[in-house]
Each structure stands twice: as C-alpha cells, then as structure tokens.
Amino acid sequence: MTISIFFQSVLDGLLLSLSGFGLLGRSRGKPDRLLPLLFAGVCLLSRLGLGEQETEMAYAVLPVDHIVAFLFLFLGVLLLNSLWFQKSEGHTLFGTIAVFALYLLLREFSLLFLALCGLTEPVWYVYVGRTLSFFLLLVLWSTGVLRWLREKLADGDPVICMVCSNTALLLLLLLLLFRFDLSAMLLRLPVPVGAVGLLAVCDGIVMLLRQHRIQARQKTAMLEQYLPLVEELIEQVRARQHDFNNQMMAVAAAVSAAQDLQDAQEAVTSLLQNVRLDGADKELLKCDSKVISGLLFGKMKQAELKQVCVEVTVAGAFLRHALSEADWVEVIAILLDNAIEAAGPGDVVYARAAEETDGLRFSVLNPHGALSNVEFIQMFRRGWSTKEEAGHGYGLYNVRRIAERHGGRIITGNEQLNGIPYITIGVLVP
C-alpha cells in the first residue's frame, strides 16, 4: 500500500511540475529535474500526514481528501514556485492558481471520461486516469496553448487571471461538494459532467468576448496611428495634382502663344522637365485598406530618413484573404522594418503585393548576399536575431506563426535585380 501511495504521489508531483513549467516557464540556474521530486514530496507529505481516508478513490483527483490538506498542498506548491521561478509576487500567485486550475481540469476531465466509458474498477481511475492526464497535457503543450497562457500570465492579463481563478475555484468546489470522494461523484455522474461542461462553455464565451474586445481595441489603435498618414498622403497627392494642373495650364498657354511648331515643342519641353508623376502615391491609393496604406506610407517616410528608397507595388486585395487587418499590419511592419534596418544609404527596398492562384503573396526584397535554405529556416526560429541585446528575435518568428495559423506559408528566395543580389522574404496567405 505504501509503495502504491508513493507511486501515485510521484505521478501527481510530475503532473504539477510539468504544469508549472508550461505556465510559468523554465527556471534559470536551477536543475529542472529536481522540481518534480520536490512536488512529489509535498504531495506525499500532504497525503500521509494530513489524509484521513484510506480508500484510493478518495485521492484519485488530488493527493488530499479535505480542504485543510488542500490548503497545505497549495501553499507548499506556491512556496516552491516562488523559490524556483523567482517571478513577481502577483505572477507567482496567479501562475500557481493557473497550475491548479489546469491540474484539476485535466484530472477531472480524464476521470469523467473514464466514467462515461463505463469503467468501474478503481485501477482505471487511480492509475489510468493519471496517465490520461499526462497525455492531455502533452497535447496542450504541442498545440501551443500552454505557451499562449504563459505569455498572458506573464503580461498580467486580467481576463486570463480571472478565468484561471474561477476555473480552479469551481473545480475545487465540485470536489468539496462530494467531499473529495470520487466514488460519490460517480454515483451522481450527470452533476460533475454538467458542471465541467458548463465551465468549459463559460470559459470559451469569456475568451471569445475577450478576443473580440482586443480586436476592436487593435482596430481603433491602428486607425488612430495610421489614418493621419493616409490624410497626409491624400494632401500630398492633391498638392501634386494642383502643381500638375498649373503646369498643364502653362503648357496650354505656351502652345497658344507659340509662333510655330518648333517654338511650341521648346516651350513644352522647358515646362515639363521638372514635372514628375509619382507612381508610389498611385500604388498606395490602390490599396483596399486605408490602415495598410498609411502603414506603407509611414515606412516609406521612415526609410527616407536613412536615404533608403522603398518602392511599393500593390496588385491585390489584402482584406479578401484569411489574415485580419491587424495581422497584416503586424506582418508588413515586421518585414519592412527588418528590410529597412538591413539596407544602407542609396539602397532600394521593394514591397510587392500580388494575387496568385493560392492566395495573396506579400514579399519584401532588400539587398543582401545569397542565403542557403538552412539560413532562411534559422531566421524564422524563435529567438534568432542579428542583435546581441536580449529581447530580440521574435519578429520573423511571429510572422511565421501568423501565416501558419491562417493556413498560409513563408516565402523566401534569392534574386538578382539590376545586377544586385537581393533576398526575398514574405508570406502567401489564402
């Protein structure tokens, strides 16, 4: 019996530690293999020192069987997390709450799934239920859900913190309702199944509302940032149109006053030698998004400060494809910022949007020596950067994530333009 309890505590500690690594990140300067053993020790101490029931089914969800023992377990995990991960107090607290929310959700979902399958032997719930929880955790880890939650917790997102807290509290209340006894829970199976299902639906609705609110906020921020640039572009086009009209009136007057054809040709040549029709403005006005037009115009002005020319070609509609306007802004800004930063005075950077059979292709070309396929692949890995300072290396990684999330792909290649080697980096979005 003692060996069985020890083995169950090791499994519980391993699941808690993996949940902690997934939601709080890896520790720096500490042996990560030691943390599961410490968590297993806390679980074993909670069960042997504070446990009151002897049946294994009472510990199928948590290594405790009453609220006092749970508080001891929670404080022990919180203390280890604060010492191990060395995060801020708020981050450690809500991170620990999120760990228990994930732990309880995985365990209760696994056990209820086994119950719905009609399994009754305790060994299924005591051992197979724990194994199934590990499998579900690995699935969440591989899909990037844990990384997303970790980033939101690190940012102190209030909605995510609230959802994690409510989830942990409601799942704990469900255990308290049945006095931590899984056998009693299985006798009234519709109650826990309905509670967990309702919790999942409510959390989903909250997350959808949060995402909608974030998108609306991003849309407002983009309009505030880039619409003034669009207005500047329109004023610039109007000014050039006014100058062009004046030049045409002068040409008409010169032709009328000319004595012969030779005089007329000389007058027209003299008047039109300073007239320049800017094709860049025309390309920007062809864009179906005012926000993207403003972004491109702003990047062209930014490049001018470095004496870099950005030539834009728009032959497609951005808003008819899978990416949202906010995602397009992030992708375009990252690609152009990288190209402008890599370019030198006198260089020309090309930004091209073109419709293809597979979707819209947006690519940026900047002068650079030819790169191998391996070098291109490394550029899109997380943390890759040419800068030595910390905090860089996420731009192209985010571009790849955005493209792949919407069924698109990355485009890379080497080209020669006017005898100058260029590299092409872009996305193809359906």
Helices and strands as residue ranges (DSSP letters): H 2-24, H 34-50, G 56-59, H 67-85, H 89-116, H 122-123, I 124-128, H 129-143, H 145-154, H 158-177, H 182-187, H 190-257, H 261-272, H 279-285, H 290-305, E 309-315, G 318-320, H 325-342, E 348-356, E 359-367, H 373-379, H 395-405, E 409-417, E 420-429
